[in-house]
Amino acid sequence: MKPIAFVGAAFSIGGAHTGSRRGPSFYRRHAPYPYSSGHWHSIVWQESTTLGVHPNNTLAIKRSCQLLARKVHQLQLGYFPIVIGGDHSCAIGTWHGMTQDKPAMGLLWIDAHFDSHTPKTSQSQRIHGMPLAVLLGEGDALLLLQNRAVVKPQYTVVFGVHSFEAGEPELLTRHGVRYYTMTEIHQRGLTVCLNEAWRIVASCPHGFGVSIDLDALDPTFAPAVSVSEKHGLFLPLLVKALAKQNKQRLKAIELVEFNPYREHNKRTLRALTTLISSLTS
């Protein structure tokens, strides 16, 4: 694996709480060694701090994602990028940056939500609920930074979902994206399902990434998120399963929706660091 370089995505205007904007800088200051002393390339700060809904904040989010994409594209030539967010709309920038001048890649999307709305299906119209649809080539054309899909649906998996709305599973099914709900994970076992999901994404010949929304974790492990969901993934078991996977084709990771204003006894900080360790060891 290449040496690690961190990029902060101080995004919040597409999300549910302004606190996610402070996640990257908080992590940079308070992360335990060696991540506190790791190479931090930069933090991309959004120009606005006002929460908004589509289409009012679309241009501002596009500009932020374009800047993040440039940073990630520059880094991936010599480093293994780790993006710390920020609301999940930053994924549009992360994975467009990883695929600039390259073929589409695989993606393991670990999240309590599908994040696969388009403006036609979203009830909230918050763009942090739309990034996976954009990466698959759907949704608002302004957010398609390369005018194409940048993840391959047959090598894309959504893992840990237990809160979703009409329109999202239909979109993923139409594209052929495999997803694992918490119901299936409880029935078949987390390790079995994660191993299966990893095989799918790692089969992509052009490599794959991992995007983790911290709200996928049970709140007992990660309370500091903007949209908390009960009965999430059991962190120790997830970390153990991730640590055993073959990382040969893993190209980058991002961890998002860290809201330090809701932190308690540094639990989310520890969870974030443990996840990074499991994916880079």
Secondary structure, 3 states (H helix, E strand, C coil): CCCEEEEEEECCCCCCCHHHHHHHHHHHHHCCCCHHHCEEEEEEECCCCCCCCCCCCHHHHHHHHHHHHHHHHHHCCCCEEEEEECCCCHHHHHHHHHHCCCCCEEEEEECCCCCCCCCCCCCCCCHHHCHHHHHCCCCCHHHCCCCCCCEEEEEEEEEEECCCCCCHHHHHHHHCCEEEEHHHHHHHCHHHHHHHHHHHHHCCCCCEEEEEEHHHECCCCCCCECCCCCCCECHHHHHHHHHCCCCCCEEEEEEECECHHHCCCCHHHHHHHHHHHHHHC
